[in-house]
Amino acid sequence: MPKLHVVIGCDPAVLLERAADGFLRAPAASLNDPFRSPPYLLALRQGGLRDDLFDQAASRGVRGWFDPPICVFHELPAWLGATPRRPLGDFERVALLEYLLRETAADVFRGRESAFLGAVEQLFGELCAEDVAPETLLSAIATLDKQEEFERRRDAALARAYAAYVAELSRLGRRDGRDTLADTARAIRDRPEALAEQLRGRREIRILGLADLRGGWRPLLGALNAAPAIDRVTLYVTENPHLPP
């Protein structure tokens, strides 16, 4: 049975109520669990949704929880895990990329590294966010029908520079810094047994407000789908995100 599910609705308020039903009713306490909280992790796009949810819960007589299982998207690593690799700062990233362009792509960018640096930095950030391996980029470039000699040389130079960038990050024990979700996906794949502890035994994740899958959601959802500690992941969205098969 697939773990990934999608609930589509045109009314954001109804979607919030469906996704957060466990937060909108008082949890039934027991002797073994006197401070019961919802049995799933709820991830929301923004903090305003969390505030609205807490207001609704209070208006319905829910007194609250100890450490409720709810977060906004940028807080997901605290719940799902992260690798020990520290992110580069903006200045560190620019300095490293300019150096690598000089070292690996001088035949194309010689003397003009600074002029192209912004575009290269954006491209590499998008690739790292999607956890694209250098070999995958090289294979994709090979499928392009390039007629211009300069285009072929440029693409080959970018592939070399990207491979060098990924290798240097690995050597330094660092990461790009714009790859937070991809890093969480790597942590889940590297230590799948740790996810159950991170979630404190919860085996379901609900995600509300995901507009598209860019920025690392594909590798993260793929890692969650393969994780033995997860039974179900549900996306609550207003439009079909077109999950990969």
Legacy VTK file of the C-alpha trace (Angstrom):
# vtk DataFile Version 3.0
C-alpha trace
ASCII
DATASET POLYDATA
POINTS 245 float
0.000 0.000 0.000
1.421 3.442 -0.910
2.425 5.674 1.968
1.989 8.970 0.115
-1.544 10.341 -0.114
-2.977 13.615 -1.398
-6.116 15.390 -0.162
-7.194 18.221 -2.477
-9.664 20.902 -1.412
-10.588 24.377 -2.612
-11.309 25.765 0.873
-8.098 26.310 2.929
-10.101 26.484 6.171
-11.646 23.075 5.562
-8.231 21.636 4.666
-6.784 22.958 7.911
-9.620 21.421 9.897
-9.170 18.068 8.171
-5.389 18.026 8.554
-5.528 19.187 12.179
-8.509 17.210 13.446
-6.386 15.698 16.212
-5.606 19.186 17.527
-9.215 20.389 17.501
-10.589 17.962 20.036
-9.513 17.396 23.602
-7.190 14.361 23.718
-8.461 11.440 25.777
-6.084 10.913 28.683
-5.271 7.565 30.256
-3.278 6.329 33.229
-0.408 5.357 30.963
-0.592 8.557 28.935
-2.117 11.365 31.005
-0.858 14.112 28.664
-1.776 12.598 25.313
-1.069 14.652 22.205
-2.096 14.094 18.565
-0.681 10.857 17.134
0.857 12.460 14.024
3.263 15.255 13.120
1.552 18.212 11.448
3.773 20.394 9.231
2.352 23.767 8.179
3.590 26.148 5.515
3.743 29.177 7.812
3.500 30.191 11.429
0.245 32.092 10.910
-1.536 28.805 10.250
-0.209 27.448 13.527
-1.515 30.511 15.376
-4.929 30.128 13.732
-5.016 26.457 14.694
-4.197 27.143 18.334
-6.895 29.829 18.459
-9.437 27.375 17.053
-8.387 24.672 19.516
-8.710 27.081 22.452
-12.166 28.181 21.299
-13.257 24.524 21.323
-12.067 23.947 24.860
-8.810 22.171 24.109
-6.481 23.218 26.885
-3.286 22.439 25.038
-0.476 19.900 24.998
3.012 19.415 26.283
5.339 19.808 23.296
2.665 19.506 20.570
3.762 17.655 17.399
3.397 20.630 15.069
5.927 22.639 13.085
6.322 24.940 10.112
8.284 23.822 7.087
11.654 25.304 8.080
11.443 23.472 11.418
11.157 20.012 9.826
14.828 19.081 10.436
14.232 19.352 14.187
11.526 16.694 13.881
12.873 14.495 11.094
16.633 14.783 11.492
19.655 16.392 9.849
23.168 15.307 8.968
26.207 16.685 10.849
27.261 18.667 7.760
27.213 22.415 8.478
25.780 24.753 5.823
28.006 27.241 4.063
27.386 30.905 4.692
26.727 33.205 1.732
30.270 34.598 1.682
31.860 31.162 2.034
29.773 29.816 -0.826
30.615 32.690 -3.174
34.331 32.467 -2.392
34.421 28.697 -2.957
32.473 28.857 -6.209
34.636 31.628 -7.644
37.764 29.634 -6.816
36.365 26.452 -8.391
35.313 28.257 -11.547
38.893 29.450 -11.954
40.271 25.980 -11.249
37.897 23.840 -13.321
36.278 26.074 -15.946
38.976 28.530 -16.943
38.653 27.533 -20.606
35.162 29.089 -20.657
35.048 31.659 -17.851
38.672 32.851 -17.808
38.780 36.388 -16.423
34.976 36.556 -16.291
34.267 34.346 -13.274
32.791 37.226 -11.276
30.439 38.188 -14.110
28.903 34.705 -14.246
29.128 33.926 -10.541
25.565 34.930 -9.652
24.007 32.704 -12.319
26.276 29.767 -11.455
25.535 30.142 -7.747
21.789 30.080 -8.428
22.089 27.029 -10.679
24.196 25.079 -8.187
21.831 26.029 -5.373
18.882 24.606 -7.291
20.813 21.427 -8.070
21.891 20.969 -4.447
18.367 21.643 -3.189
17.139 18.752 -5.335
20.088 16.554 -4.313
21.157 16.158 -7.945
24.311 14.059 -8.230
27.071 15.290 -10.579
26.674 12.107 -12.620
22.975 12.856 -13.098
23.740 16.369 -14.327
26.363 15.044 -16.738
23.930 12.449 -18.098
21.249 15.090 -18.583
23.656 17.362 -20.438
24.635 14.483 -22.712
21.030 14.145 -23.892
20.880 17.767 -25.107
21.249 18.429 -28.814
23.656 21.360 -28.712
24.607 22.830 -32.089
26.925 25.589 -30.866
30.454 24.649 -29.869
30.412 27.270 -27.110
27.247 25.773 -25.591
28.844 22.342 -25.452
32.011 23.719 -23.855
30.026 25.820 -21.394
27.860 22.899 -20.269
30.870 20.628 -19.879
32.616 23.304 -17.811
29.573 23.738 -15.562
29.372 19.979 -15.054
33.066 19.884 -14.046
32.610 22.813 -11.683
29.538 21.266 -10.091
31.299 17.932 -9.587
34.226 19.750 -7.981
31.844 21.732 -5.758
30.038 18.624 -4.515
33.351 16.839 -3.919
34.794 19.780 -1.995
31.698 20.089 0.173
31.984 16.405 1.008
35.685 16.737 1.802
35.014 19.666 4.137
32.002 18.037 5.778
29.842 20.963 4.698
26.752 21.454 2.553
25.488 24.153 0.215
23.138 25.795 2.724
20.113 25.942 0.415
19.596 22.193 0.644
17.909 21.892 4.043
15.175 19.462 2.971
17.598 17.411 0.892
19.891 17.214 3.913
17.000 15.945 6.025
16.260 13.362 3.344
19.894 12.201 3.510
19.685 11.938 7.296
16.569 9.760 7.012
18.229 7.496 4.443
21.483 7.277 6.396
19.841 6.466 9.754
16.280 5.251 9.147
16.136 3.731 12.626
16.570 7.206 14.179
13.385 8.564 12.622
11.095 6.725 15.046
12.949 8.304 17.940
12.827 11.727 16.304
9.044 11.434 15.915
8.657 9.930 19.395
6.907 6.867 18.049
4.486 8.669 15.730
4.141 6.956 12.375
2.124 9.507 10.414
3.012 12.911 8.958
0.519 15.432 7.603
1.704 18.346 5.465
-0.500 21.374 4.792
0.150 24.175 2.312
2.729 22.619 -0.018
2.500 24.663 -3.217
4.962 22.686 -5.348
7.713 20.108 -5.030
10.690 22.351 -5.743
13.287 23.103 -3.122
13.927 19.549 -1.978
10.450 18.159 -1.395
10.936 15.353 -3.919
13.947 13.817 -2.158
12.340 14.363 1.254
9.040 12.726 0.297
10.967 9.900 -1.355
12.965 9.304 1.825
9.827 9.339 3.972
8.087 6.957 1.595
10.958 4.483 1.955
11.360 4.879 5.727
10.205 1.834 7.740
9.261 4.110 10.664
6.525 5.841 8.613
3.147 4.341 7.739
1.483 7.312 6.053
2.322 10.760 4.663
-0.610 12.932 3.596
-0.428 16.195 1.665
-3.334 18.615 2.117
-3.265 20.940 -0.891
-5.468 23.196 -3.010
-3.918 21.936 -6.276
-2.518 18.590 -7.345
1.277 18.677 -6.743
1.738 15.861 -9.324
3.711 13.460 -7.233
6.144 11.277 -9.179
4.941 7.691 -9.706
LINES 1 246
245 0 1 2 3 4 5 6 7 8 9 10 11 12 13 14 15 16 17 18 19 20 21 22 23 24 25 26 27 28 29 30 31 32 33 34 35 36 37 38 39 40 41 42 43 44 45 46 47 48 49 50 51 52 53 54 55 56 57 58 59 60 61 62 63 64 65 66 67 68 69 70 71 72 73 74 75 76 77 78 79 80 81 82 83 84 85 86 87 88 89 90 91 92 93 94 95 96 97 98 99 100 101 102 103 104 105 106 107 108 109 110 111 112 113 114 115 116 117 118 119 120 121 122 123 124 125 126 127 128 129 130 131 132 133 134 135 136 137 138 139 140 141 142 143 144 145 146 147 148 149 150 151 152 153 154 155 156 157 158 159 160 161 162 163 164 165 166 167 168 169 170 171 172 173 174 175 176 177 178 179 180 181 182 183 184 185 186 187 188 189 190 191 192 193 194 195 196 197 198 199 200 201 202 203 204 205 206 207 208 209 210 211 212 213 214 215 216 217 218 219 220 221 222 223 224 225 226 227 228 229 230 231 232 233 234 235 236 237 238 239 240 241 242 243 244
